[in-house]
Amino acid sequence: MTARTPALNQLEKDLINIATSGRGEGIISRASEACPQLFDVAHQTAFLQAEDYNSGAAAERILRYWEERTKLFGENHAFLPLSQRAALSNDDIALTSGVFQLLPQKDSAGRMLMMFDPSQFSSDCSSDSMLRVLWYMMHIILEDPISRGNGFVLIVHPTTNDSAKTMNLEFIFRGISFIGDIMPLKLRGLHICHPCTTYTYYMPAIKLACHKRNMHGRIFVHIGTNEHVLQRMSENGIPSECLPSDLGGGAYIDHFIWLSDRRTIEGDGLTFIPLVHQEIVFSGDKVTNDLNCSTLEGKLASSTVEVRETVSPLSEKSTGELSHSTTSKESQVGTKLGAKGKAKRPGRKGDVRMHRAVDYKMENKDASLVDALTHGGFEFEGLGTNGKAHHEVFDQDGISLLQRKNQLLRRVRNEKRKLGDDDN
């Protein structure tokens, strides 16, 4: 049994004071009774680390955590395990959208890397559903003791040129609050790669949040060719082999396989996954966490923070203003034009069956998604069985038909956007 430190003992007293005072309508008492696993040494140490071992601040963060978790997930799901089959059982669309993904490799400091793709926002799911996925991903990061002590890195990379029209300011404010004020993790770096057209829309909110957290010099905006962006990322401790192929890196990521593997780890989804307690001491800057989201919008205009914007030489105008790279699409994405003028992708990575399904759907617009998937080579056990919904039918890899349809729909949409870009 792990010995309790003086800081943990004081945190316990501070939590008791909050519970007995009735603050938060007794949420601490209810949470500790329903989820005692989330009040163990490892979890409490994580909150202490997030507040630089200030027990009073850590207790306040735990209170905010449970208040927001109850608001976001609702009374029926807030106290369930954070698994796909339990607390996120109604968030399939948001989970499979790919807006939030965790990369398989860590940076040179051992920190986990999270990808955020605002261009994949869908009007088919609510902002709350997408925020629940963010909450879920951050809890998975919490399972890693190094990231609990040393933070994580967020990489923003829109994979298409479309504006994230459904990503509103409320989503940004609440997401910033989750990262900075609520979850027991520290954001150690923010890299915005090839920013989309909504860059000027969401950047003021990000600037203010990082200004409040003393993150000067930790926000990077990378504009230019993939080679330029990869070089800058490497200089900041994120080698190209850690980054996805969409960004020109060497890591192939199949989000649907990742979700399936995660479900295997979670089992029936009704059991809390314990955190491994490991004391890790890091040196580095302290990060304060005093963002008040209720006044955030009013302060956007007056916020100032140093942002390092790296631009490849070809994308720098004579006036010194920043612009998107003026290099050709071929040099940016590594494509070559065939005889008919269509972009080809040498060494195309991924599931061959999905590639065939995408090609079939593009060539046969009236074909159903199921027909395209089966034509591509997917086999679904129980397909056509009366009474079976598509989320209950699985292929040979254990991926549901619903997830495969969402994956195919997303990739077809991306292909159409690429073709539209090539025509312009």
C-alpha positions as a Markdown table, in Angstrom:
| # | Residue | x | y | z |
|---|---|---|---|---|
| 1 | Met | 0.0 | 0.0 | 0.0 |
| 2 | Thr | 1.4 | 3.4 | -1.0 |
| 3 | Ala | 2.1 | 5.7 | 2.0 |
| 4 | Arg | 0.2 | 9.0 | 2.1 |
| 5 | Thr | 2.4 | 12.1 | 2.0 |
| 6 | Pro | 1.6 | 15.2 | 4.1 |
| 7 | Ala | 0.3 | 16.9 | 0.9 |
| 8 | Leu | -2.1 | 14.1 | 0.3 |
| 9 | Asn | -3.3 | 14.2 | 3.9 |
| 10 | Gln | -3.9 | 17.9 | 3.7 |
| 11 | Leu | -5.8 | 17.4 | 0.4 |
| 12 | Glu | -8.0 | 14.9 | 2.1 |
| 13 | Lys | -8.8 | 17.4 | 4.8 |
| 14 | Asp | -9.5 | 20.1 | 2.3 |
| 15 | Leu | -11.9 | 17.8 | 0.4 |
| 16 | Ile | -13.7 | 16.9 | 3.7 |
| 17 | Asn | -14.1 | 20.7 | 4.4 |
| 18 | Ile | -15.7 | 21.2 | 0.9 |
| 19 | Ala | -18.0 | 18.2 | 1.4 |
| 20 | Thr | -19.2 | 19.2 | 4.9 |
| 21 | Ser | -19.7 | 22.8 | 3.8 |
| 22 | Gly | -22.2 | 21.7 | 1.2 |
| 23 | Arg | -20.4 | 23.4 | -1.6 |
| 24 | Gly | -21.2 | 22.0 | -5.0 |
| 25 | Glu | -24.5 | 20.6 | -3.6 |
| 26 | Gly | -22.6 | 17.7 | -2.1 |
| 27 | Ile | -21.0 | 16.6 | -5.4 |
| 28 | Ile | -17.8 | 15.5 | -3.7 |
| 29 | Ser | -19.6 | 13.2 | -1.2 |
| 30 | Arg | -21.7 | 11.7 | -4.0 |
| 31 | Ala | -18.7 | 11.2 | -6.3 |
| 32 | Ser | -16.5 | 9.6 | -3.6 |
| 33 | Glu | -19.3 | 7.2 | -2.7 |
| 34 | Ala | -20.1 | 6.3 | -6.3 |
| 35 | Cys | -16.5 | 6.3 | -7.7 |
| 36 | Pro | -14.0 | 5.6 | -4.8 |
| 37 | Gln | -11.5 | 4.5 | -7.4 |
| 38 | Leu | -11.2 | 8.1 | -8.6 |
| 39 | Phe | -10.2 | 9.3 | -5.1 |
| 40 | Asp | -7.2 | 7.0 | -4.7 |
| 41 | Val | -3.6 | 8.1 | -4.2 |
| 42 | Ala | -2.8 | 8.1 | -7.9 |
| 43 | His | -5.7 | 10.4 | -8.8 |
| 44 | Gln | -5.2 | 12.7 | -5.9 |
| 45 | Thr | -1.5 | 13.0 | -6.7 |
| 46 | Ala | -2.4 | 13.9 | -10.3 |
| 47 | Phe | -4.5 | 16.8 | -9.0 |
| 48 | Leu | -1.7 | 17.9 | -6.7 |
| 49 | Gln | 0.8 | 17.8 | -9.5 |
| 50 | Ala | -1.5 | 20.0 | -11.7 |
| 51 | Glu | -1.5 | 22.6 | -8.9 |
| 52 | Asp | 2.2 | 22.3 | -8.0 |
| 53 | Tyr | 1.3 | 20.5 | -4.7 |
| 54 | Asn | -0.9 | 23.3 | -3.4 |
| 55 | Ser | -3.5 | 21.2 | -1.7 |
| 56 | Gly | -6.2 | 23.9 | -1.4 |
| 57 | Ala | -6.0 | 24.6 | -5.1 |
| 58 | Ala | -6.0 | 20.9 | -5.9 |
| 59 | Ala | -9.2 | 20.4 | -3.8 |
| 60 | Glu | -10.9 | 23.3 | -5.7 |
| 61 | Arg | -9.8 | 21.7 | -9.0 |
| 62 | Ile | -11.4 | 18.4 | -7.9 |
| 63 | Leu | -14.6 | 20.2 | -7.1 |
| 64 | Arg | -14.6 | 21.9 | -10.5 |
| 65 | Tyr | -13.9 | 18.5 | -12.1 |
| 66 | Trp | -16.9 | 16.8 | -10.7 |
| 67 | Glu | -19.2 | 19.8 | -11.2 |
| 68 | Glu | -18.3 | 19.9 | -14.9 |
| 69 | Arg | -18.3 | 16.1 | -15.3 |
| 70 | Thr | -21.9 | 16.0 | -14.0 |
| 71 | Lys | -22.9 | 18.8 | -16.2 |
| 72 | Leu | -21.3 | 17.4 | -19.3 |
| 73 | Phe | -22.2 | 13.7 | -18.9 |
| 74 | Gly | -25.5 | 14.1 | -17.0 |
| 75 | Glu | -26.5 | 12.4 | -13.8 |
| 76 | Asn | -27.0 | 9.0 | -15.4 |
| 77 | His | -23.5 | 8.8 | -16.9 |
| 78 | Ala | -21.3 | 11.1 | -14.8 |
| 79 | Phe | -20.4 | 8.3 | -12.3 |
| 80 | Leu | -19.9 | 5.5 | -14.8 |
| 81 | Pro | -16.5 | 4.5 | -16.0 |
| 82 | Leu | -15.1 | 6.6 | -18.8 |
| 83 | Ser | -15.4 | 3.9 | -21.5 |
| 84 | Gln | -16.9 | 3.6 | -24.9 |
| 85 | Arg | -19.5 | 1.2 | -23.6 |
| 86 | Ala | -20.5 | 3.1 | -20.4 |
| 87 | Ala | -20.1 | 6.9 | -20.1 |
| 88 | Leu | -19.7 | 7.4 | -23.8 |
| 89 | Ser | -22.2 | 4.9 | -25.0 |
| 90 | Asn | -24.2 | 7.6 | -26.9 |
| 91 | Asp | -21.2 | 9.3 | -28.5 |
| 92 | Asp | -20.3 | 7.0 | -31.4 |
| 93 | Ile | -20.4 | 9.7 | -34.1 |
| 94 | Ala | -18.1 | 12.0 | -32.1 |
| 95 | Leu | -15.7 | 9.1 | -31.2 |
| 96 | Thr | -15.4 | 8.0 | -34.8 |
| 97 | Ser | -15.1 | 11.5 | -36.3 |
| 98 | Gly | -11.4 | 11.7 | -35.7 |
| 99 | Val | -11.6 | 15.2 | -34.4 |
| 100 | Phe | -9.5 | 14.1 | -31.4 |
| 101 | Gln | -6.9 | 11.4 | -31.7 |
| 102 | Leu | -4.0 | 10.2 | -29.6 |
| 103 | Leu | -0.7 | 9.4 | -31.4 |
| 104 | Pro | 0.9 | 6.1 | -30.7 |
| 105 | Gln | 4.4 | 7.5 | -30.0 |
| 106 | Lys | 5.5 | 10.2 | -27.5 |
| 107 | Asp | 7.7 | 13.2 | -28.0 |
| 108 | Ser | 11.4 | 13.2 | -26.9 |
| 109 | Ala | 10.4 | 14.2 | -23.4 |
| 110 | Gly | 8.1 | 11.2 | -23.0 |
| 111 | Arg | 4.9 | 13.3 | -23.3 |
| 112 | Met | 1.8 | 12.0 | -25.0 |
| 113 | Leu | 0.7 | 13.7 | -28.2 |
| 114 | Met | -3.0 | 14.6 | -29.0 |
| 115 | Met | -4.1 | 15.5 | -32.5 |
| 116 | Phe | -7.0 | 18.0 | -32.9 |
| 117 | Asp | -8.5 | 18.2 | -36.4 |
| 118 | Pro | -11.1 | 21.0 | -36.4 |
| 119 | Ser | -12.0 | 20.4 | -40.1 |
| 120 | Gln | -13.6 | 17.0 | -39.1 |
| 121 | Phe | -16.3 | 18.7 | -37.0 |
| 122 | Ser | -19.7 | 17.3 | -38.0 |
| 123 | Ser | -23.1 | 18.9 | -37.7 |
| 124 | Asp | -24.3 | 15.4 | -36.9 |
| 125 | Cys | -23.1 | 15.5 | -33.3 |
| 126 | Ser | -23.3 | 18.2 | -30.6 |
| 127 | Ser | -20.5 | 20.2 | -29.1 |
| 128 | Asp | -21.2 | 18.4 | -25.8 |
| 129 | Ser | -20.7 | 15.0 | -27.4 |
| 130 | Met | -17.4 | 16.2 | -28.9 |
| 131 | Leu | -16.3 | 17.6 | -25.5 |
| 132 | Arg | -17.0 | 14.3 | -23.9 |
| 133 | Val | -14.6 | 12.7 | -26.4 |
| 134 | Leu | -12.0 | 15.3 | -25.4 |
| 135 | Trp | -12.6 | 14.4 | -21.7 |
| 136 | Tyr | -12.2 | 10.7 | -22.5 |
| 137 | Met | -9.0 | 11.3 | -24.4 |
| 138 | Met | -7.5 | 13.3 | -21.5 |
| 139 | His | -8.4 | 10.5 | -19.1 |
| 140 | Ile | -6.5 | 8.1 | -21.3 |
| 141 | Ile | -3.5 | 10.4 | -21.1 |
| 142 | Leu | -3.9 | 10.3 | -17.3 |
| 143 | Glu | -3.2 | 6.6 | -17.4 |
| 144 | Asp | 0.4 | 7.4 | -18.3 |
| 145 | Pro | 2.4 | 8.4 | -15.2 |
| 146 | Ile | 5.0 | 10.4 | -17.2 |
| 147 | Ser | 2.3 | 12.5 | -18.9 |
| 148 | Arg | 0.6 | 13.0 | -15.5 |
| 149 | Gly | 3.8 | 14.6 | -14.1 |
| 150 | Asn | 5.2 | 16.3 | -17.2 |
| 151 | Gly | 2.1 | 17.2 | -19.2 |
| 152 | Phe | 1.1 | 16.6 | -22.9 |
| 153 | Val | 1.4 | 18.3 | -26.2 |
| 154 | Leu | -1.6 | 19.3 | -28.4 |
| 155 | Ile | -1.2 | 19.4 | -32.2 |
| 156 | Val | -3.8 | 21.2 | -34.2 |
| 157 | His | -3.9 | 20.1 | -37.9 |
| 158 | Pro | -6.9 | 20.5 | -40.1 |
| 159 | Thr | -6.6 | 17.8 | -42.8 |
| 160 | Thr | -8.9 | 19.7 | -45.2 |
| 161 | Asn | -9.2 | 23.3 | -46.2 |
| 162 | Asp | -12.8 | 23.6 | -45.1 |
| 163 | Ser | -13.7 | 25.9 | -42.3 |
| 164 | Ala | -14.7 | 24.3 | -39.1 |
| 165 | Lys | -18.2 | 25.9 | -39.3 |
| 166 | Thr | -19.7 | 24.0 | -36.5 |
| 167 | Met | -16.9 | 24.7 | -34.0 |
| 168 | Asn | -18.2 | 27.7 | -32.1 |
| 169 | Leu | -16.6 | 29.9 | -29.4 |
| 170 | Glu | -18.5 | 28.1 | -26.6 |
| 171 | Phe | -16.8 | 24.9 | -27.6 |
| 172 | Ile | -13.4 | 26.6 | -27.6 |
| 173 | Phe | -14.0 | 28.2 | -24.2 |
| 174 | Arg | -15.1 | 25.0 | -22.5 |
| 175 | Gly | -12.4 | 23.0 | -24.1 |
| 176 | Ile | -9.8 | 25.5 | -22.9 |
| 177 | Ser | -11.4 | 25.3 | -19.4 |
| 178 | Phe | -11.2 | 21.5 | -19.4 |
| 179 | Ile | -7.5 | 21.5 | -20.3 |
| 180 | Gly | -6.4 | 24.4 | -18.1 |
| 181 | Asp | -8.8 | 24.5 | -15.1 |
| 182 | Ile | -10.3 | 21.1 | -14.6 |
| 183 | Met | -8.4 | 18.1 | -15.8 |
| 184 | Pro | -5.3 | 17.2 | -13.7 |
| 185 | Leu | -2.9 | 17.6 | -16.7 |
| 186 | Lys | -0.6 | 20.4 | -17.9 |
| 187 | Leu | -0.5 | 21.5 | -21.5 |
| 188 | Arg | 3.2 | 21.8 | -22.3 |
| 189 | Gly | 3.0 | 22.8 | -25.9 |
| 190 | Leu | 0.6 | 23.8 | -28.6 |
| 191 | His | 1.5 | 23.4 | -32.3 |
| 192 | Ile | -0.8 | 24.7 | -35.0 |
| 193 | Cys | 0.2 | 23.2 | -38.3 |
| 194 | His | -1.2 | 24.4 | -41.7 |
| 195 | Pro | -3.9 | 26.5 | -40.0 |
| 196 | Cys | -7.3 | 26.5 | -41.7 |
| 197 | Thr | -9.4 | 29.5 | -42.5 |
| 198 | Thr | -10.8 | 29.6 | -39.0 |
| 199 | Tyr | -7.4 | 30.4 | -37.6 |
| 200 | Thr | -8.1 | 34.0 | -36.9 |
| 201 | Tyr | -11.4 | 33.0 | -35.3 |
| 202 | Tyr | -10.2 | 30.7 | -32.6 |
| 203 | Met | -6.6 | 32.0 | -32.1 |
| 204 | Pro | -7.5 | 34.9 | -29.8 |
| 205 | Ala | -9.1 | 32.4 | -27.3 |
| 206 | Ile | -6.1 | 30.2 | -27.4 |
| 207 | Lys | -3.7 | 33.2 | -26.9 |
| 208 | Leu | -5.6 | 34.3 | -23.8 |
| 209 | Ala | -5.7 | 30.8 | -22.3 |
| 210 | Cys | -2.0 | 30.4 | -22.8 |
| 211 | His | -1.2 | 33.9 | -21.5 |
| 212 | Lys | -3.0 | 33.0 | -18.3 |
| 213 | Arg | -0.9 | 29.9 | -17.9 |
| 214 | Asn | 2.5 | 31.5 | -18.4 |
| 215 | Met | 3.1 | 29.6 | -21.6 |
| 216 | His | 5.1 | 32.3 | -23.4 |
| 217 | Gly | 7.0 | 30.8 | -26.3 |
| 218 | Arg | 5.1 | 27.5 | -26.1 |
| 219 | Ile | 2.6 | 28.3 | -28.9 |
| 220 | Phe | 3.9 | 27.5 | -32.4 |
| 221 | Val | 2.1 | 28.3 | -35.7 |
| 222 | His | 3.7 | 26.4 | -38.6 |
| 223 | Ile | 2.9 | 27.6 | -42.1 |
| 224 | Gly | 4.5 | 26.3 | -45.3 |
| 225 | Thr | 5.5 | 23.0 | -46.8 |
| 226 | Asn | 5.3 | 19.7 | -45.0 |
| 227 | Glu | 9.1 | 19.6 | -45.0 |
| 228 | His | 9.3 | 22.9 | -43.2 |
| 229 | Val | 6.6 | 22.0 | -40.7 |
| 230 | Leu | 8.3 | 18.6 | -39.9 |
| 231 | Gln | 11.6 | 20.3 | -39.4 |
| 232 | Arg | 10.2 | 22.8 | -36.9 |
| 233 | Met | 8.3 | 20.1 | -35.1 |
| 234 | Ser | 11.6 | 18.1 | -34.8 |
| 235 | Glu | 13.4 | 21.1 | -33.4 |
| 236 | Asn | 10.7 | 21.2 | -30.7 |
| 237 | Gly | 11.2 | 17.5 | -29.7 |
| 238 | Ile | 8.6 | 15.9 | -31.9 |
| 239 | Pro | 10.4 | 13.8 | -34.6 |
| 240 | Ser | 8.6 | 13.1 | -37.9 |
| 241 | Glu | 8.2 | 9.4 | -37.1 |
| 242 | Cys | 5.8 | 10.4 | -34.3 |
| 243 | Leu | 3.6 | 12.4 | -36.6 |
| 244 | Pro | 0.8 | 11.1 | -38.9 |
| 245 | Ser | 1.2 | 10.6 | -42.6 |
| 246 | Asp | -1.4 | 13.4 | -43.2 |
| 247 | Leu | 1.2 | 15.8 | -41.9 |
| 248 | Gly | 4.0 | 14.1 | -43.8 |
| 249 | Gly | 5.2 | 12.0 | -40.9 |
| 250 | Gly | 6.0 | 8.3 | -40.7 |
| 251 | Ala | 3.2 | 7.2 | -38.3 |
| 252 | Tyr | 0.2 | 5.5 | -39.9 |
| 253 | Ile | -2.9 | 5.9 | -37.8 |
| 254 | Asp | -6.1 | 3.9 | -38.2 |
| 255 | His | -8.4 | 5.6 | -35.7 |
| 256 | Phe | -11.0 | 2.8 | -35.9 |
| 257 | Ile | -8.5 | 0.1 | -35.1 |
| 258 | Trp | -7.4 | 2.3 | -32.2 |
| 259 | Leu | -11.0 | 2.5 | -30.9 |
| 260 | Ser | -11.3 | -1.2 | -31.2 |
| 261 | Asp | -8.1 | -1.8 | -29.3 |
| 262 | Arg | -9.2 | 0.6 | -26.7 |
| 263 | Arg | -12.5 | -1.3 | -26.2 |
| 264 | Thr | -10.5 | -4.5 | -25.7 |
| 265 | Ile | -8.5 | -2.7 | -22.9 |
| 266 | Glu | -11.8 | -1.5 | -21.3 |
| 267 | Gly | -13.4 | -4.9 | -21.4 |
| 268 | Asp | -17.1 | -4.7 | -20.6 |
| 269 | Gly | -16.6 | -1.0 | -20.0 |
| 270 | Leu | -18.2 | -1.2 | -16.5 |
| 271 | Thr | -14.9 | -1.4 | -14.6 |
| 272 | Phe | -12.8 | 1.6 | -13.6 |
| 273 | Ile | -9.2 | 1.4 | -15.0 |
| 274 | Pro | -6.8 | 2.0 | -12.1 |
| 275 | Leu | -4.0 | 4.5 | -12.4 |
| 276 | Val | -0.5 | 3.3 | -11.7 |
| 277 | His | 0.9 | 5.5 | -8.9 |
| 278 | Gln | 4.5 | 6.6 | -9.7 |
| 279 | Glu | 6.2 | 9.6 | -8.2 |
| 280 | Ile | 8.0 | 11.4 | -11.0 |
| 281 | Val | 9.7 | 14.8 | -10.3 |
| 282 | Phe | 10.3 | 17.1 | -13.2 |
| 283 | Ser | 11.9 | 20.5 | -13.4 |
| 284 | Gly | 10.4 | 23.2 | -15.5 |
| 285 | Asp | 8.2 | 26.2 | -15.6 |
| 286 | Lys | 5.2 | 26.4 | -13.3 |
| 287 | Val | 1.9 | 26.8 | -15.0 |
| 288 | Thr | -0.8 | 28.8 | -13.3 |
| 289 | Asn | -4.4 | 27.9 | -13.9 |
| 290 | Asp | -6.7 | 30.8 | -13.2 |
| 291 | Leu | -8.8 | 31.1 | -16.4 |
| 292 | Asn | -12.3 | 32.3 | -15.7 |
| 293 | Cys | -14.3 | 31.2 | -18.8 |
| 294 | Ser | -17.3 | 33.4 | -17.9 |
| 295 | Thr | -15.2 | 36.5 | -18.6 |
| 296 | Leu | -13.1 | 35.0 | -21.4 |
| 297 | Glu | -14.9 | 36.4 | -24.4 |
| 298 | Gly | -14.7 | 40.0 | -23.0 |
| 299 | Lys | -11.0 | 39.7 | -22.6 |
| 300 | Leu | -10.1 | 38.3 | -26.0 |
| 301 | Ala | -9.3 | 41.7 | -27.6 |
| 302 | Ser | -6.9 | 42.8 | -24.9 |
| 303 | Ser | -5.0 | 39.5 | -24.5 |
| 304 | Thr | -1.3 | 39.4 | -25.5 |
| 305 | Val | 1.0 | 36.4 | -25.6 |
| 306 | Glu | 4.1 | 35.6 | -27.6 |
| 307 | Val | 3.3 | 33.3 | -30.5 |
| 308 | Arg | 6.2 | 31.8 | -32.5 |
| 309 | Glu | 5.0 | 31.7 | -36.1 |
| 310 | Thr | 7.3 | 29.7 | -38.4 |
| 311 | Val | 7.0 | 30.2 | -42.1 |
| 312 | Ser | 8.9 | 28.6 | -44.8 |
| 313 | Pro | 10.9 | 31.1 | -47.0 |
| 314 | Leu | 8.6 | 30.5 | -50.0 |
| 315 | Ser | 5.5 | 31.6 | -48.0 |
| 316 | Glu | 6.9 | 34.8 | -46.6 |
| 317 | Lys | 5.7 | 38.0 | -48.4 |
| 318 | Ser | 8.0 | 40.9 | -48.9 |
| 319 | Thr | 5.9 | 42.9 | -46.4 |
| 320 | Gly | 6.8 | 40.4 | -43.7 |
| 321 | Glu | 3.2 | 39.4 | -43.3 |
| 322 | Leu | 2.4 | 35.7 | -42.8 |
| 323 | Ser | 0.6 | 33.8 | -45.5 |
| 324 | His | 0.0 | 30.3 | -46.5 |
| 325 | Ser | 2.7 | 28.6 | -48.5 |
| 326 | Thr | 2.8 | 29.5 | -52.1 |
| 327 | Thr | 4.5 | 26.3 | -53.1 |
| 328 | Ser | 2.5 | 24.0 | -55.4 |
| 329 | Lys | 0.2 | 21.3 | -54.0 |
| 330 | Glu | 2.5 | 18.7 | -55.5 |
| 331 | Ser | 5.4 | 19.8 | -53.2 |
| 332 | Gln | 3.2 | 20.1 | -50.2 |
| 333 | Val | 1.5 | 16.8 | -50.1 |
| 334 | Gly | 4.0 | 14.8 | -52.1 |
| 335 | Thr | 1.7 | 14.0 | -55.0 |
| 336 | Lys | 2.5 | 13.6 | -58.7 |
| 337 | Leu | 0.1 | 14.2 | -61.5 |
| 338 | Gly | -0.7 | 11.3 | -63.8 |
| 339 | Ala | -1.3 | 11.5 | -67.5 |
| 340 | Lys | -5.0 | 12.4 | -67.0 |
| 341 | Gly | -4.2 | 15.1 | -64.5 |
| 342 | Lys | -5.4 | 13.2 | -61.4 |
| 343 | Ala | -3.4 | 13.2 | -58.2 |
| 344 | Lys | -1.7 | 9.9 | -57.4 |
| 345 | Arg | -0.3 | 9.0 | -54.0 |
| 346 | Pro | 2.7 | 6.7 | -54.3 |
| 347 | Gly | 2.9 | 4.3 | -51.4 |
| 348 | Arg | -0.6 | 5.0 | -50.4 |
| 349 | Lys | -0.9 | 3.7 | -46.8 |
| 350 | Gly | -3.9 | 2.2 | -45.0 |
| 351 | Asp | -6.4 | -0.6 | -45.3 |
| 352 | Val | -6.6 | -1.7 | -48.9 |
| 353 | Arg | -10.2 | -2.7 | -48.5 |
| 354 | Met | -11.1 | 0.8 | -47.4 |
| 355 | His | -9.2 | 2.3 | -50.4 |
| 356 | Arg | -11.2 | 0.0 | -52.7 |
| 357 | Ala | -14.5 | 1.0 | -51.0 |
| 358 | Val | -13.7 | 4.7 | -51.4 |
| 359 | Asp | -12.9 | 4.2 | -55.1 |
| 360 | Tyr | -16.1 | 2.2 | -55.7 |
| 361 | Lys | -18.2 | 4.8 | -53.9 |
| 362 | Met | -16.6 | 7.7 | -55.9 |
| 363 | Glu | -17.2 | 5.9 | -59.2 |
| 364 | Asn | -20.8 | 4.7 | -58.2 |
| 365 | Lys | -22.4 | 7.7 | -56.5 |
| 366 | Asp | -25.7 | 5.9 | -56.1 |
| 367 | Ala | -24.2 | 2.9 | -54.4 |
| 368 | Ser | -24.9 | 2.5 | -50.7 |
| 369 | Leu | -22.1 | 2.7 | -48.1 |
| 370 | Val | -22.7 | -1.0 | -47.2 |
| 371 | Asp | -22.4 | -2.0 | -50.8 |
| 372 | Ala | -19.2 | -0.1 | -51.2 |
| 373 | Leu | -17.7 | -1.6 | -48.0 |
| 374 | Thr | -18.6 | -5.2 | -49.1 |
| 375 | His | -17.3 | -4.5 | -52.6 |
| 376 | Gly | -14.0 | -3.3 | -51.0 |
| 377 | Gly | -13.6 | -6.7 | -49.2 |
| 378 | Phe | -15.1 | -6.2 | -45.8 |
| 379 | Glu | -17.2 | -9.1 | -44.4 |
| 380 | Phe | -19.8 | -8.4 | -41.7 |
| 381 | Glu | -21.1 | -11.3 | -39.7 |
| 382 | Gly | -24.8 | -11.0 | -39.1 |
| 383 | Leu | -25.4 | -8.4 | -41.9 |
| 384 | Gly | -29.0 | -8.6 | -43.0 |
| 385 | Thr | -30.1 | -10.4 | -39.8 |
| 386 | Asn | -33.5 | -9.1 | -38.8 |
| 387 | Gly | -33.5 | -6.9 | -35.7 |
| 388 | Lys | -29.7 | -6.3 | -35.8 |
| 389 | Ala | -28.7 | -2.6 | -35.9 |
| 390 | His | -25.5 | -1.6 | -37.7 |
| 391 | His | -23.7 | -0.9 | -34.4 |
| 392 | Glu | -24.3 | -4.5 | -33.5 |
| 393 | Val | -22.8 | -5.9 | -36.7 |
| 394 | Phe | -19.0 | -6.4 | -36.8 |
| 395 | Asp | -16.4 | -7.2 | -39.4 |
| 396 | Gln | -13.6 | -9.6 | -39.2 |
| 397 | Asp | -11.5 | -7.1 | -37.3 |
| 398 | Gly | -14.1 | -6.4 | -34.6 |
| 399 | Ile | -15.1 | -3.0 | -36.0 |
| 400 | Ser | -18.8 | -2.3 | -36.2 |
| 401 | Leu | -20.6 | -1.6 | -39.4 |
| 402 | Leu | -21.7 | 1.8 | -38.1 |
| 403 | Gln | -18.1 | 2.8 | -37.5 |
| 404 | Arg | -17.0 | 1.5 | -40.9 |
| 405 | Lys | -19.8 | 3.5 | -42.6 |
| 406 | Asn | -18.7 | 6.6 | -40.7 |
| 407 | Gln | -15.1 | 6.0 | -41.7 |
| 408 | Leu | -16.0 | 5.5 | -45.4 |
| 409 | Leu | -18.2 | 8.6 | -45.4 |
| 410 | Arg | -15.5 | 10.7 | -44.0 |
| 411 | Arg | -12.9 | 9.5 | -46.5 |
| 412 | Val | -15.2 | 10.0 | -49.4 |
| 413 | Arg | -15.9 | 13.5 | -48.2 |
| 414 | Asn | -12.2 | 14.2 | -48.0 |
| 415 | Glu | -11.6 | 12.8 | -51.5 |
| 416 | Lys | -14.3 | 15.0 | -52.9 |
| 417 | Arg | -12.7 | 18.0 | -51.2 |
| 418 | Lys | -9.3 | 17.1 | -52.6 |
| 419 | Leu | -10.7 | 16.8 | -56.1 |
| 420 | Gly | -12.4 | 20.2 | -55.6 |
| 421 | Asp | -9.0 | 21.7 | -54.6 |
| 422 | Asp | -7.3 | 20.3 | -57.7 |
| 423 | Asp | -9.9 | 21.8 | -59.9 |
| 424 | Asn | -9.4 | 25.3 | -58.5 |
